[in-house]
């Protein structure tokens, strides 16, 4: 093929005495003619160590001898295990590797070239992802705890919830401050109305509020003008009433004097008339 080749794992009988796979590439001259082959044997255990480095970002590590948060393994094109955390599934002398279908998660991997699945294993839910490598045709399988996969979503949810709580508290604080700033002036205006009704309003009590540049300040200033106008009108009415009373008293006194003078004049007229009449016989 004049291309890079990777063999299936095999037991190196009479050589290293371990399970290896061979990686080889052709050596060509300037004319493109084959000179030879350059190759290297890679132990299956070393390949297993490489596969063990496959991890989701920020996930937990795998404890030696048992499956923990996540693990990865390889499956060849014939559906047999190449590497796996459980070494009994891996190829060795006189054993070509376990069938992937025999694994709990392997039934999903065996049916599709690539995909994902959700499965319950040992009392916890896990996610399985797999895809085919373009160079070897082997499937790379990653088995991860579902909690690890959704951890970013959970963290984001908590952060959003925390942000929501902070936002609500901030809104409550803002509303409380605004309510305080609004209700206090309204309370002052309500008290001013009561003072006007009781006749004891002092415009100076709203001076601080009237200095505000907002609508409440304008309302206070308008209320002060209204109160001053009411006070002026009350003063004018009081003056008018006082003048009216004095006028009535003066007119009453003048009328009394006139009546008294008239009575005197009538008495004098009567005496004069009687003086003109003859004396009775």
Secondary structure, DSSP 8 states (H G I E B T S, - for coil): --S-EE---EE-TTTTSSEEEEEEEEEE-TTS-EEEEEEEEEEHHHHHHHHTT---TT-----TTS--SEEEEEE-TTSBEEE-SSGGGS-BTTB---BGGGSTTHHHHHH-SSEEEEEEETTEEEEEEEEE-TTT--EEEEEEEHHHHSHHHHHHHHHHHHHHHHHHHHHHHHHHHHHHHHHHHHHHHHHHHHHHHHT---GGGGHHHHT-SSHHHHHHHHHHHHHHHHHHHHHHHHHHHHHHHHHHHHHHHHHHHHHHHHHHHHHHHHHHHHHHS----
